[in-house]
Amino acid sequence: MTAVILASWPNGAAFWNRAGRFMDVILHLGSHRTGSTTFQSYMRRSHSELSNRQIGYWGPPRTRQGLFAGVVPSSSMRHVPKMQARAVGRVQMQMGSAAQSGVRKLLISDENMIGSVRHNLCKRALYPAIGQRMAQYAQAFEGHLKRVVLNVRAHDLYWASSIAYSIGRGHCVLPAKTLDEVARASRTWRDVITDLACALPDTEIRVVPFERYQGRPDQMLKGWIDEVGPSNKGEEWLNRAPTLTALRAILSERGDTAGLCALGSQKNTRRWIPFDQTQSAQLREACADDMHWTISGADGLAILTEDTDHSGTGNIPQFGPFERGQ
């Protein structure tokens, strides 16, 4: 058998033309602590049904096993341009293979594409490098990216979940000064969305509120692929942040007396809120401003995903005269 070795792998449009098919690519970026792991479990369970409908899925078990290695170079990498070119070619080859196999929509879900919880906590900011990172990922998808999806969550609960999660992973309880820096941080979801839009100017951005879609991965998928997704047959909530009771047990096992004192004596043992009332109010006000901006159109940068199947909402009053008082 004679082997044919190409001098270089075809890139961009040439590669896709050779593949002979067109495929929409949709990126689910997370963020962290917004049910990403639960959604990814649902996608794995629905693999057979989605494959029959020519919908492909790549999750962390695939993307973190070398597929994306080098797309965003690390400080320890040598020959960065060469490694990036190899990474881009690797991703494009895999997408071409998916298109040749008949996949018409490819959903890629990996919240680590936009950063990490650890980096957010170190910088006291929401995904400060998302613009640079996604601009580098855009090279790998090179014009074939139809849509990106960003999950957002109330600031106070997002940071509380992130901090509790980090403690469960071996980190210390944040001191009061650091918590105040987090609460006073000026960077909000609006800044994250703006940076994302600058990095991907020709790509549709959809914003999904965690509070409206919590535990409903089938409804999330429906809004992203514009088709009804497989029914969610299992109720699960994976990778949850440790409860206050669990955090106390973790710190007690470590012998971290200072950490136990920092947890305080909250009566609610299910969720630990590290912020005081003033800090929580600041974070909630920032989130309310974000949601008002997003609902108002986000300056044309993003689209808020509407929850049309949610039950329990009240009726909208008809337009007409209103009276004050009883």
VENBEL-V816611 format. One record per pair of residues at least 24 apart in sequence whose C-alpha atoms are under 10 Angstrom apart, sorted by the first residue. I is the first residue (numbers start at 0). GAP is how many residues later the second one is. If there is no record, write none. Layout:
I|GAP / I|GAP
This chain:
7|81 / 8|77 / 8|80 / 8|81 / 8|83 / 8|84 / 9|79 / 9|82 / 9|83 / 10|77 / 10|78 / 10|81 / 10|82 / 10|129 / 10|131 / 11|76 / 11|77 / 11|80 / 11|127 / 11|128 / 11|129 / 11|130 / 11|131 / 11|132 / 12|129 / 12|130 / 12|131 / 14|74 / 14|77 / 14|78 / 14|80 / 14|81 / 15|76 / 15|77 / 15|79 / 15|80 / 15|81 / 15|83 / 15|84 / 15|128 / 16|79 / 17|78 / 17|82 / 18|74 / 18|76 / 18|77 / 18|78 / 18|79 / 18|80 / 18|81 / 18|82 / 19|76 / 19|79 / 19|80 / 20|75 / 20|77 / 20|78 / 20|79 / 20|80 / 20|81 / 20|82 / 20|83 / 21|74 / 21|77 / 21|78 / 21|80 / 21|81 / 21|82 / 21|83 / 21|122 / 22|31 / 22|32 / 22|33 / 22|72 / 22|73 / 22|75 / 22|76 / 22|77 / 22|79 / 22|80 / 22|81 / 22|82 / 22|83 / 22|121 / 22|122 / 22|123 / 23|31 / 23|75 / 23|79 / 23|80 / 23|81 / 23|82 / 23|83 / 23|120 / 23|121 / 23|122 / 23|123 / 23|201 / 24|31 / 24|32 / 24|70 / 24|79 / 24|80 / 24|81 / 24|82 / 24|83 / 24|116 / 24|118 / 24|119 / 24|120 / 24|121 / 24|122 / 24|123 / 24|200 / 25|31 / 25|79 / 25|80 / 25|81 / 25|82 / 25|83 / 25|118 / 25|119 / 25|120 / 25|121 / 25|122 / 25|123 / 25|177 / 25|178 / 25|198 / 25|199 / 26|31 / 26|79 / 26|80 / 26|81 / 26|82 / 26|83 / 26|84 / 26|86 / 26|118 / 26|119 / 26|120 / 26|121 / 26|122 / 26|123 / 26|178 / 26|197 / 27|31 / 27|79 / 27|80 / 27|81 / 27|82 / 27|83 / 27|85 / 27|119 / 27|120 / 27|121 / 27|122 / 27|123 / 27|178 / 27|193 / 27|196 / 28|79 / 28|80 / 28|81 / 28|82 / 28|83 / 28|84 / 28|85 / 28|86 / 28|105 / 28|119 / 28|120 / 28|121 / 28|122 / 29|79 / 29|80 / 29|81 / 29|82 / 29|83 / 29|84 / 29|118 / 29|119 / 29|120 / 29|121 / 29|122 / 29|178 / 29|180 / 30|79 / 30|80 / 30|81 / 30|82 / 30|83 / 30|84 / 30|85 / 30|86 / 30|95 / 30|96 / 30|118 / 30|119 / 30|120 / 30|121 / 30|122 / 30|127 / 30|179 / 31|78 / 31|79 / 31|80 / 31|82 / 31|83 / 31|84 / 31|85 / 31|118 / 31|119 / 31|120 / 31|121 / 31|126 / 31|129 / 31|130 / 32|78 / 32|84 / 32|118 / 32|119 / 32|120 / 32|124 / 32|125 / 32|126 / 32|127 / 32|128 / 32|129 / 32|132 / 32|177 / 32|206 / 32|207 / 32|208 / 33|77 / 33|116 / 33|117 / 33|118 / 33|119 / 33|120 / 33|124 / 33|127 / 33|174 / 33|175 / 33|176 / 33|177 / 33|179 / 33|180 / 33|181 / 33|206 / 34|116 / 34|175 / 34|178 / 34|179 / 34|180 / 34|181 / 34|182 / 34|202 / 34|203 / 34|204 / 34|205 / 35|73 / 35|74 / 35|75 / 35|115 / 35|174 / 35|181 / 35|201 / 35|202 / 35|203 / 36|72 / 36|73 / 36|74 / 36|200 / 36|201 / 36|202 / 36|203 / 37|176 / 37|177 / 37|178 / 37|179 / 37|197 / 37|198 / 37|199 / 37|200 / 37|201 / 37|202 / 38|70 / 38|175 / 38|176 / 38|177 / 38|178 / 38|179 / 38|181 / 38|182 / 38|193 / 38|197 / 38|198 / 38|199 / 39|68 / 39|69 / 39|70 / 39|177 / 39|198 / 40|176 / 40|193 / 40|195 / 40|196 / 40|197 / 41|174 / 41|175 / 41|176 / 41|179 / 41|188 / 41|189 / 41|190 / 41|191 / 41|192 / 41|193 / 41|194 / 42|64 / 42|66 / 42|174 / 42|175 / 42|178 / 42|186 / 42|187 / 42|189 / 44|185 / 44|187 / 44|188 / 44|189 / 45|172 / 45|183 / 45|184 / 45|185 / 45|186 / 45|187 / 46|183 / 48|180 / 48|181 / 49|53 / 49|55 / 49|179 / 49|180 / 50|51 / 50|52 / 51|51 / 52|49 / 52|50 / 52|51 / 52|52 / 53|44 / 53|45 / 53|47 / 53|48 / 53|49 / 53|50 / 53|51 / 53|52 / 54|43 / 54|47 / 54|48 / 54|49 / 54|50 / 54|51 / 54|52 / 54|170 / 55|42 / 55|43 / 55|45 / 55|46 / 55|47 / 55|48 / 55|49 / 55|50 / 55|51 / 55|52 / 56|41 / 56|46 / 56|48 / 56|49 / 56|50 / 56|51 / 56|52 / 57|48 / 57|49 / 57|50 / 57|51 / 57|52 / 58|48 / 58|49 / 58|50 / 58|51 / 58|52 / 59|48 / 59|49 / 59|50 / 59|51 / 59|52 / 60|49 / 61|46 / 61|48 / 62|28 / 62|45 / 62|46 / 62|47 / 62|49 / 62|50 / 63|46 / 63|48 / 63|49 / 65|24 / 66|24 / 66|27 / 67|45 / 67|69 / 67|72 / 69|66 / 70|42 / 70|62 / 70|63 / 70|65 / 70|66 / 70|67 / 70|68 / 70|69 / 71|41 / 71|60 / 71|61 / 71|62 / 71|63 / 71|64 / 71|65 / 72|60 / 72|63 / 83|52 / 83|55 / 83|56 / 84|54 / 84|55 / 85|54 / 86|50 / 86|52 / 86|53 / 87|48 / 87|49 / 87|50 / 87|51 / 87|52 / 87|53 / 87|54 / 88|50 / 88|51 / 88|52 / 89|50 / 90|46 / 90|48 / 90|49 / 90|50 / 91|47 / 91|48 / 91|49 / 91|50 / 94|45 / 94|46 / 94|49 / 104|41 / 104|120 / 105|39 / 105|119 / 106|40 / 106|41 / 106|114 / 106|117 / 106|118 / 107|40 / 108|39 / 108|40 / 110|39 / 110|40 / 112|24 / 113|36 / 113|78 / 113|82 / 116|42 / 116|45 / 116|46 / 116|48 / 116|49 / 117|44 / 117|45 / 117|47 / 117|48 / 117|53 / 119|39 / 119|42 / 119|62 / 120|38 / 120|41 / 120|42 / 120|45 / 120|53 / 120|57 / 120|58 / 120|61 / 121|56 / 122|58 / 122|59 / 122|62 / 123|35 / 123|54 / 123|55 / 123|56 / 123|57 / 123|58 / 123|59 / 123|60 / 123|61 / 123|62 / 123|63 / 124|34 / 124|56 / 124|57 / 124|58 / 124|59 / 124|60 / 124|61 / 124|62 / 124|63 / 124|67 / 125|29 / 125|32 / 125|33 / 125|56 / 125|59 / 125|60 / 125|61 / 125|62 / 125|63 / 125|65 / 125|66 / 126|60 / 126|61 / 126|62 / 126|64 / 126|65 / 126|68 / 127|59 / 127|63 / 127|64 / 127|67 / 128|63 / 128|66 / 128|67 / 129|61 / 129|62 / 129|63 / 129|64 / 129|65 / 129|66 / 129|69 / 130|61 / 130|62 / 130|63 / 130|64 / 130|65 / 130|66 / 130|67 / 130|68 / 130|69 / 131|63 / 131|64 / 131|66 / 131|67 / 132|63 / 132|66 / 133|61 / 133|62 / 133|63 / 133|64 / 133|65 / 133|66 / 134|60 / 134|61 / 134|62 / 134|63 / 134|64 / 134|65 / 134|66 / 135|63 / 136|62 / 136|63 / 137|61 / 137|62 / 137|65 / 142|57 / 142|59 / 142|60 / 143|59 / 144|55 / 144|57 / 144|58 / 144|59 / 145|56 / 145|57 / 145|58 / 145|59 / 146|53 / 146|55 / 146|56 / 146|57 / 146|58 / 146|59 / 146|77 / 146|78 / 147|48 / 147|49 / 147|52 / 147|55 / 147|56 / 147|57 / 147|58 / 147|59 / 147|76 / 147|154 / 148|55 / 148|56 / 148|57 / 148|58 / 148|59 / 148|71 / 148|74 / 148|75 / 148|153 / 148|154 / 148|155 / 148|156 / 149|39 / 149|42 / 149|43 / 149|46 / 149|55 / 149|56 / 149|57 / 149|58 / 149|59 / 149|60 / 149|152 / 149|154 / 150|38 / 150|55 / 150|56 / 150|57 / 150|58 / 150|59 / 150|60 / 150|62 / 150|69 / 150|154 / 151|37 / 151|40 / 151|41 / 151|55 / 151|56 / 151|57 / 151|58 / 151|59 / 151|135 / 151|138 / 151|139 / 152|36 / 152|55 / 152|56 / 152|57 / 152|58 / 152|59 / 152|134 / 153|35 / 153|55 / 153|56 / 153|57 / 153|129 / 153|130 / 153|131 / 153|132 / 153|133 / 153|134 / 153|136 / 153|137 / 154|27 / 154|28 / 154|33 / 154|34 / 154|125 / 154|127 / 154|128 / 154|129 / 154|130 / 154|131 / 154|132 / 154|133 / 154|135 / 155|26 / 155|27 / 155|117 / 155|118 / 155|119 / 155|123 / 155|124 / 155|125 / 155|126 / 155|127 / 155|128 / 155|129 / 155|130 / 155|131 / 156|114 / 156|115 / 156|116 / 156|117 / 156|118 / 156|123 / 156|126 / 156|127 / 157|52 / 157|125 / 158|24 / 158|114 / 158|115 / 158|116 / 158|124 / 159|81 / 159|111 / 159|112 / 159|113 / 159|114 / 159|115 / 160|79 / 160|80 / 160|81 / 160|82 / 160|110 / 160|111 / 160|112 / 160|113 / 161|79 / 162|78 / 162|79 / 162|109 / 162|110 / 162|111 / 163|76 / 163|77 / 163|78 / 163|79 / 163|80 / 163|82 / 163|83 / 163|107 / 163|108 / 163|109 / 163|110 / 164|74 / 164|75 / 164|76 / 164|77 / 164|78 / 164|82 / 165|75 / 165|76 / 166|74 / 166|75 / 166|80 / 166|83 / 166|84 / 166|92 / 167|73 / 167|74 / 167|75 / 167|78 / 167|79 / 167|82 / 167|83 / 168|81 / 169|80 / 169|81 / 169|84 / 171|79 / 171|84 / 171|86 / 171|87 / 172|74 / 172|78 / 172|83 / 172|85 / 172|86 / 172|87 / 172|88 / 172|89 / 172|90 / 172|101 / 173|85 / 173|88 / 173|89 / 173|100 / 174|83 / 174|84 / 174|87 / 174|99 / 175|86 / 175|98 / 175|99 / 175|100 / 178|95 / 178|96 / 178|97 / 178|100 / 179|95 / 179|96 / 179|98 / 179|99 / 180|98 / 181|93 / 181|97 / 181|101 / 182|92 / 182|93 / 182|95 / 182|96 / 182|97 / 182|98 / 182|99 / 182|100 / 182|101 / 182|103 / 183|95 / 183|98 / 183|99 / 183|102 / 184|97 / 184|98 / 184|101 / 185|97 / 185|100 / 186|99 / 187|95 / 187|98 / 187|99 / 187|101 / 187|102 / 188|97 / 188|98 / 188|100 / 188|101 / 188|102 / 188|105 / 189|96 / 189|97 / 189|99 / 189|100 / 189|101 / 189|103 / 189|104 / 189|108 / 190|99 / 192|97 / 192|101 / 192|105 / 192|108 / 192|109 / 193|104 / 193|105 / 193|107 / 193|108 / 194|106 / 195|105 / 195|106 / 196|103 / 196|104 / 196|105 / 197|103 / 200|100 / 202|98 / 202|99 / 203|97 / 203|98 / 203|99 / 204|95 / 204|96 / 204|97 / 204|98 / 204|99 / 204|100 / 205|95 / 205|96 / 205|97 / 205|98 / 205|99 / 205|100 / 206|87 / 206|88 / 206|91 / 206|95 / 206|96 / 206|97 / 206|98 / 206|99 / 207|95 / 207|96 / 207|97 / 207|98 / 207|99 / 208|82 / 208|95 / 208|96 / 208|97 / 208|98 / 211|93 / 211|94 / 211|95 / 211|98 / 212|92 / 212|94 / 212|97 / 218|88 / 218|89 / 218|90 / 218|91 / 219|85 / 219|87 / 222|82 / 222|83 / 222|84 / 222|85 / 223|81 / 240|29 / 240|30 / 240|31 / 241|28 / 241|29 / 241|30 / 242|25 / 242|26 / 242|27 / 242|28 / 242|29 / 243|24 / 243|25 / 243|26 / 243|27 / 243|28 / 243|29 / 244|24 / 244|25 / 244|26 / 244|27 / 245|24 / 245|25 / 245|26 / 246|24 / 246|25
